[in-house]
Amino acid sequence: MHPILGKRGRLLAYLALFGPAGLLLAAVVQQNDVRWPVALALAVPLTVVLGFLCLAAWFPAQSAPLDRTHLWQSITSHFIGALLTSSLWQLAAGGWAWLLSRTNALRDAQELLAHVPALFFAVGVVVYLQAAAAAYVYLAVRTSHDAEKQVMEAQRRQELALQELEIARGLQHRLLPAPDHRGDRFRLTARNLAARGVAGDFYDYFSLPDGSLRIAVADVAGKGVAASLIMAAVKAVLPLVAVDRSVTETLGDLNRRLAGFLDRREFVALALAAVDPEGRVELANAGLPDPYVLGPGGEIRSLVAPQPRLPLGLRSELSYGIVTARLEPGERLLLLTDGLPEAPASEGEPLGYEALEEVVRRTEVDPSRPWLDGLFEELREATQEELEDDWTALLLERR
């Protein structure tokens, strides 16, 4: 029911709709001797205009969306009401004709009585078609309005998600140590590019009381927020379990901890190296690409740790082996995640380790900027623009 008009209001609206049309028609026919087709052409437009005003006042005032069943029930009730009201106006037109007959216009009155039923039936059909058209217009406008509201709500949720993602990205960056660090004996540079808003990769470095340095690069399975939460947990625990432990003992302890709470599809690939002040390196690798030792003259050699090299968290009891090396002054140790060699090249195929090593060789040492920045620029040119996986690398240079 219309919240303003009600039943009485609708009756008045019908009277207002059919009354002027009927009276105008009867007056025009009687006073000007105009034939019925012309009179009908004059009455119907007036009825149409009044009908649209009536319907326009009714449909937008609905307090809730109408389904098709209730909509057509409403249209039918309007049509029935229109026919009943037109009957009243037929009686009124008959009385009008009777009055005209009292003024020696009996022939015109009889003609009026003969055509009024057909006229009002035609007007009723016009009103019904108006109601149907207005109903479809109302549905279209209401549907468009609802769709617009849904789009705006989706945009609002997306903006909130982006804001939360930006906050998470900032928090994650604060968890990582400074990307550039200069010490008395070593220089450290690290870069971390996320494929999504937040990364599952991370790097870390820290000194222990014995004067040795620990450097690590890790890749958590998956991407996005879930991987970043695991990354934050591993990053927080790593310095604690590394105290007074070798790299193999550290990875073993981490593996047992992670196997206890990670799901089957979750794991962490991690390479951990211990570097003493004299440049001796002990490295254990749990599922990451082999690190590289880069010579000052462009030489490259891989540090291949022994098996097993399964990522952390897959099995609770694993014993990791180590590979040793020695960094001479000017040599560099490069740790990286698999996002770099597996990045899709321009043809869509993975870049591969041979191509990666070639990019490493041709990346020149530029004193004006960190070497890793040049390496990442070269790799971006050799691969597709959009990252499919996180890129993380850490470079340790002995001074």
C-alpha positions as CSV (number, residue, x, y, z in Angstrom):
1,M,0.0,0.0,0.0
2,H,1.2,3.5,-0.8
3,P,2.4,5.1,2.4
4,I,0.8,8.5,1.6
5,L,-2.1,8.0,-0.7
6,G,-3.9,5.0,0.8
7,K,-7.2,3.7,-0.5
8,R,-9.0,7.1,-0.4
9,G,-6.1,8.8,-1.9
10,R,-6.0,6.3,-4.8
11,L,-9.8,6.8,-5.4
12,L,-9.2,10.6,-5.6
13,A,-6.3,10.0,-7.9
14,Y,-8.5,7.9,-10.2
15,L,-11.2,10.5,-10.2
16,A,-8.6,13.2,-11.0
17,L,-7.4,10.9,-13.8
18,F,-10.6,10.1,-15.6
19,G,-12.8,13.1,-14.6
20,P,-11.1,15.9,-16.6
21,A,-10.8,13.6,-19.7
22,G,-14.4,12.6,-19.6
23,L,-15.7,16.1,-19.0
24,L,-13.5,17.6,-21.7
25,L,-14.5,15.0,-24.2
26,A,-18.3,15.5,-23.5
27,A,-17.9,19.3,-23.6
28,V,-15.9,19.3,-26.8
29,V,-18.3,17.0,-28.6
30,Q,-21.5,18.8,-27.5
31,Q,-20.4,22.4,-27.8
32,N,-18.3,22.3,-31.0
33,D,-19.8,19.4,-32.8
34,V,-16.4,17.7,-33.0
35,R,-16.5,14.0,-34.2
36,W,-15.5,11.3,-31.7
37,P,-12.1,10.3,-33.2
38,V,-10.9,13.9,-32.8
39,A,-12.3,14.1,-29.3
40,L,-10.6,10.9,-28.4
41,A,-7.3,12.3,-29.7
42,L,-7.7,15.2,-27.4
43,A,-8.8,13.2,-24.3
44,V,-6.2,10.4,-24.4
45,P,-3.1,12.6,-24.2
46,L,-4.6,14.4,-21.2
47,T,-5.3,11.0,-19.6
48,V,-1.8,9.9,-20.4
49,V,-0.2,12.9,-18.8
50,L,-2.4,12.7,-15.7
51,G,-1.7,8.9,-15.5
52,F,2.0,9.4,-15.5
53,L,1.8,12.0,-12.8
54,C,-0.3,9.7,-10.7
55,L,2.0,6.7,-11.2
56,A,5.2,8.8,-10.8
57,A,3.8,9.8,-7.4
58,W,3.1,6.2,-6.4
59,F,6.1,4.1,-7.5
60,P,9.1,6.1,-6.1
61,A,7.4,6.3,-2.7
62,Q,7.7,2.5,-2.1
63,S,9.5,1.8,1.2
64,A,11.0,-1.5,-0.1
65,P,11.8,-3.1,-3.4
66,L,8.8,-4.9,-5.1
67,D,9.2,-8.3,-6.5
68,R,7.4,-9.2,-9.8
69,T,4.4,-10.9,-8.1
70,H,3.6,-7.9,-5.9
71,L,4.3,-5.5,-8.7
72,W,1.8,-7.1,-11.1
73,Q,-0.8,-7.4,-8.3
74,S,-0.4,-3.7,-7.7
75,I,-0.8,-3.0,-11.4
76,T,-3.9,-5.2,-11.6
77,S,-5.5,-3.5,-8.6
78,H,-4.8,-0.1,-10.2
79,F,-6.4,-1.3,-13.5
80,I,-9.5,-2.7,-11.7
81,G,-9.8,0.6,-9.8
82,A,-9.5,2.5,-13.0
83,L,-12.3,0.5,-14.6
84,L,-14.5,1.0,-11.6
85,T,-13.8,4.7,-11.6
86,S,-14.4,4.9,-15.3
87,S,-17.8,3.3,-14.7
88,L,-18.6,6.1,-12.3
89,W,-17.6,8.6,-14.9
90,Q,-19.8,6.8,-17.5
91,L,-22.7,7.5,-15.1
92,A,-21.6,11.0,-14.8
93,A,-21.3,11.4,-18.5
94,G,-24.8,9.9,-18.8
95,G,-26.1,12.5,-16.4
96,W,-24.3,15.1,-18.4
97,A,-25.9,13.9,-21.6
98,W,-29.3,13.9,-19.9
99,L,-28.8,17.5,-18.9
100,L,-27.8,18.3,-22.5
101,S,-31.0,16.5,-23.7
102,R,-33.0,18.9,-21.6
103,T,-31.5,21.7,-23.7
104,N,-32.7,20.3,-27.1
105,A,-29.5,18.4,-27.7
106,L,-30.9,14.9,-27.5
107,R,-29.2,13.6,-30.6
108,D,-25.8,14.5,-29.4
109,A,-26.6,13.1,-25.9
110,Q,-27.6,9.8,-27.4
111,E,-24.4,9.7,-29.4
112,L,-22.4,10.5,-26.3
113,L,-24.1,7.6,-24.4
114,A,-23.4,5.2,-27.2
115,H,-19.6,6.0,-27.4
116,V,-18.7,6.6,-23.7
117,P,-18.3,2.9,-22.8
118,A,-15.9,2.3,-25.7
119,L,-14.1,5.5,-24.9
120,F,-13.5,4.6,-21.3
121,F,-12.5,1.1,-22.1
122,A,-9.8,2.5,-24.5
123,V,-8.7,4.9,-21.8
124,G,-8.5,2.0,-19.3
125,V,-6.2,0.1,-21.6
126,V,-4.0,3.2,-22.0
127,V,-3.8,3.5,-18.2
128,Y,-2.9,-0.2,-17.9
129,L,-0.1,0.1,-20.4
130,Q,1.0,3.2,-18.6
131,A,1.2,1.3,-15.4
132,A,3.1,-1.6,-17.0
133,A,5.6,0.9,-18.6
134,A,6.0,2.8,-15.3
135,A,6.5,-0.5,-13.5
136,Y,9.3,-1.5,-15.8
137,V,10.9,1.9,-15.5
138,Y,10.7,1.7,-11.8
139,L,12.3,-1.8,-11.7
140,A,15.0,-0.6,-14.0
141,V,15.7,2.5,-11.9
142,R,15.6,0.6,-8.7
143,T,17.8,-2.2,-10.0
144,S,20.3,0.4,-11.3
145,H,20.2,2.1,-7.9
146,D,20.8,-1.1,-6.1
147,A,23.6,-2.1,-8.4
148,E,25.2,1.3,-7.9
149,K,25.0,0.9,-4.1
150,Q,26.6,-2.5,-4.5
151,V,29.4,-1.1,-6.6
152,M,30.0,1.7,-4.1
153,E,30.0,-0.8,-1.2
154,A,32.5,-3.0,-3.0
155,Q,34.7,0.0,-3.7
156,R,34.5,1.0,0.0
157,R,35.5,-2.5,1.1
158,Q,38.3,-2.5,-1.5
159,E,39.6,0.8,-0.2
160,L,39.5,-0.5,3.4
161,A,41.3,-3.7,2.3
162,L,44.0,-1.6,0.5
163,Q,44.4,0.6,3.6
164,E,44.8,-2.5,5.8
165,L,47.2,-4.0,3.3
166,E,49.3,-0.8,3.3
167,I,49.4,-1.0,7.1
168,A,50.5,-4.6,6.9
169,R,53.2,-3.7,4.4
170,G,54.5,-1.0,6.6
171,L,54.6,-3.3,9.6
172,Q,56.4,-6.0,7.6
173,H,59.0,-3.6,6.4
174,R,59.7,-2.6,10.0
175,L,60.2,-6.2,10.9
176,L,63.1,-6.5,8.4
177,P,66.5,-5.0,9.3
178,A,67.9,-2.1,7.4
179,P,68.4,-2.9,3.7
180,D,71.9,-1.4,3.8
181,H,74.4,-1.9,6.5
182,R,78.2,-1.1,6.7
183,G,80.3,-2.8,9.3
184,D,84.1,-2.8,10.0
185,R,84.7,-6.0,8.1
186,F,81.5,-6.5,6.0
187,R,79.0,-4.6,4.0
188,L,75.4,-5.9,3.7
189,T,72.8,-5.1,1.1
190,A,69.4,-6.7,0.9
191,R,66.3,-6.2,-1.3
192,N,62.8,-7.5,-1.0
193,L,60.2,-7.1,-3.7
194,A,56.7,-8.4,-3.0
195,A,54.6,-10.0,-5.7
196,R,51.5,-8.9,-3.8
197,G,50.9,-6.2,-1.1
198,V,52.9,-8.1,1.5
199,A,55.7,-10.7,0.9
200,G,56.2,-14.2,2.1
201,D,60.0,-13.8,1.6
202,F,62.3,-12.3,4.1
203,Y,65.9,-11.6,4.9
204,D,67.7,-11.2,8.2
205,Y,71.1,-10.6,9.6
206,F,72.3,-10.3,13.2
207,S,75.5,-10.6,15.2
208,L,76.1,-13.1,18.0
209,P,78.1,-12.6,21.2
210,D,81.1,-14.6,19.8
211,G,81.5,-12.0,17.1
212,S,80.2,-14.1,14.2
213,L,77.5,-12.9,11.9
214,R,74.3,-14.7,10.8
215,I,72.7,-14.0,7.5
216,A,69.5,-15.6,6.2
217,V,67.1,-15.5,3.3
218,A,63.8,-17.4,3.5
219,D,60.8,-18.1,1.3
220,V,57.5,-19.1,2.9
221,A,55.2,-21.2,0.7
222,G,52.4,-19.1,-0.8
223,K,52.0,-15.4,-1.1
224,G,50.0,-12.6,0.5
225,V,48.9,-12.2,4.1
226,A,48.9,-15.9,5.1
227,A,52.6,-16.3,4.0
228,S,53.5,-13.0,5.6
229,L,52.2,-14.1,9.0
230,I,54.3,-17.2,8.9
231,M,57.2,-15.1,7.8
232,A,56.8,-12.8,10.8
233,A,56.8,-15.8,13.2
234,V,59.9,-17.4,11.7
235,K,61.7,-14.0,11.6
236,A,61.0,-13.5,15.3
237,V,62.2,-17.0,16.4
238,L,65.3,-17.2,14.2
239,P,67.6,-15.0,16.3
240,L,66.5,-16.7,19.5
241,V,67.3,-20.3,18.4
242,A,70.5,-19.3,16.7
243,V,72.3,-18.3,20.0
244,D,75.0,-20.8,20.9
245,R,74.0,-23.1,18.0
246,S,75.6,-24.0,14.7
247,V,73.7,-23.4,11.5
248,T,72.8,-27.1,11.3
249,E,71.5,-27.1,14.8
250,T,69.6,-23.9,14.2
251,L,67.8,-25.3,11.2
252,G,67.0,-28.5,13.0
253,D,65.4,-26.7,15.9
254,L,63.4,-24.4,13.5
255,N,62.3,-27.4,11.5
256,R,60.9,-29.2,14.6
257,R,59.1,-26.1,15.7
258,L,57.5,-25.4,12.3
259,A,56.6,-29.0,11.8
260,G,54.5,-28.8,14.9
261,F,52.1,-26.1,13.8
262,L,52.3,-25.7,10.0
263,D,49.8,-27.4,7.8
264,R,50.8,-30.0,5.2
265,R,50.9,-27.5,2.4
266,E,52.9,-24.9,4.4
267,F,56.6,-24.9,4.6
268,V,59.6,-22.5,4.7
269,A,62.6,-22.7,2.5
270,L,65.6,-21.0,4.2
271,A,69.3,-20.6,3.7
272,L,71.4,-19.7,6.8
273,A,75.1,-18.8,6.8
274,A,77.4,-18.1,9.7
275,V,80.4,-15.8,8.9
276,D,83.2,-15.2,11.3
277,P,85.3,-12.1,11.4
278,E,88.0,-13.8,9.2
279,G,85.6,-14.5,6.4
280,R,85.0,-18.2,7.0
281,V,81.5,-19.2,6.0
282,E,79.4,-22.2,7.1
283,L,76.1,-22.5,5.2
284,A,73.1,-24.8,5.5
285,N,70.4,-24.8,2.9
286,A,66.8,-26.0,3.4
287,G,65.2,-25.7,0.0
288,L,66.5,-22.5,-1.5
289,P,68.7,-22.0,-4.7
290,D,72.4,-22.5,-4.2
291,P,74.1,-19.2,-3.0
292,Y,76.9,-17.7,-5.1
293,V,80.3,-16.5,-4.2
294,L,81.2,-13.6,-6.6
295,G,84.8,-12.8,-7.2
296,P,86.0,-9.2,-8.0
297,G,86.9,-10.2,-11.5
298,G,83.5,-11.6,-12.4
299,E,84.1,-15.2,-11.2
300,I,81.0,-17.1,-9.9
301,R,81.0,-20.3,-7.9
302,S,78.0,-22.0,-6.3
303,L,77.9,-23.1,-2.6
304,V,76.1,-26.5,-2.8
305,A,75.0,-27.8,0.6
306,P,74.7,-31.6,1.0
307,Q,71.4,-33.4,1.2
308,P,68.8,-33.5,2.6
309,R,67.7,-30.0,1.6
310,L,64.0,-30.2,2.2
311,P,62.2,-27.0,3.3
312,L,61.5,-26.5,7.0
313,G,58.3,-27.9,8.4
314,L,57.8,-30.9,6.1
315,R,59.2,-33.5,8.4
316,S,59.8,-33.2,12.1
317,E,63.2,-34.9,12.2
318,L,65.8,-33.8,9.7
319,S,69.5,-33.3,9.9
320,Y,70.9,-30.6,7.7
321,G,74.5,-30.6,6.4
322,I,76.8,-27.7,5.8
323,V,79.1,-26.4,3.1
324,T,82.1,-24.2,4.0
325,A,83.9,-21.5,2.1
326,R,86.1,-18.5,2.8
327,L,85.5,-15.0,1.6
328,E,88.6,-13.0,0.6
329,P,88.6,-9.2,0.7
330,G,86.5,-8.0,-2.3
331,E,84.5,-11.2,-2.6
332,R,80.8,-11.3,-2.1
333,L,78.3,-13.9,-1.0
334,L,74.9,-13.7,-2.7
335,L,71.8,-15.5,-1.1
336,L,68.5,-15.4,-3.0
337,T,65.1,-16.9,-3.2
338,D,63.7,-18.9,-6.2
339,G,61.6,-16.0,-7.3
340,L,64.5,-14.6,-9.3
341,P,65.5,-17.7,-11.4
342,E,61.9,-18.8,-11.8
343,A,60.6,-15.4,-12.9
344,P,58.9,-15.7,-16.4
345,A,61.0,-14.3,-19.2
346,S,59.5,-12.4,-22.1
347,E,58.5,-15.7,-23.8
348,G,56.7,-16.9,-20.7
349,E,59.2,-19.5,-19.8
350,P,61.2,-19.3,-16.5
351,L,64.4,-17.3,-16.7
352,G,66.5,-20.2,-15.4
353,Y,69.7,-20.5,-13.5
354,E,72.0,-20.2,-16.5
355,A,70.4,-16.9,-17.6
356,L,70.4,-15.7,-14.0
357,E,74.2,-16.3,-13.7
358,E,74.7,-14.5,-17.0
359,V,72.8,-11.5,-15.6
360,V,74.9,-11.7,-12.5
361,R,78.1,-11.6,-14.5
362,R,77.2,-8.7,-16.6
363,T,75.9,-6.5,-13.8
364,E,78.7,-4.1,-13.2
365,V,79.9,-2.8,-9.9
366,D,78.9,0.9,-9.7
367,P,80.2,2.9,-6.7
368,S,77.4,5.3,-7.0
369,R,74.7,2.7,-6.2
370,P,74.3,-0.7,-4.5
371,W,75.1,-3.6,-6.8
372,L,71.8,-5.4,-5.9
373,D,69.9,-2.5,-7.4
374,G,71.7,-2.9,-10.7
375,L,71.0,-6.7,-10.6
376,F,67.3,-6.2,-10.0
377,E,67.1,-3.7,-12.8
378,E,68.8,-6.1,-15.2
379,L,66.4,-8.9,-14.1
380,R,63.4,-6.7,-14.6
381,E,64.4,-6.0,-18.1
382,A,64.9,-9.7,-18.8
383,T,61.6,-10.8,-17.3
384,Q,57.9,-9.8,-17.5
385,E,56.8,-6.7,-15.8
386,E,54.4,-8.3,-13.3
387,L,56.0,-10.4,-10.6
388,E,54.6,-13.8,-10.1
389,D,56.6,-14.5,-7.0
390,D,58.5,-12.5,-4.4
391,W,62.1,-11.5,-5.1
392,T,64.5,-11.4,-2.2
393,A,68.3,-11.3,-2.2
394,L,71.0,-10.5,0.3
395,L,74.6,-9.6,-0.6
396,L,77.4,-9.8,1.9
397,E,80.7,-8.2,0.8
398,R,84.0,-8.6,2.7
399,R,85.8,-5.4,2.9
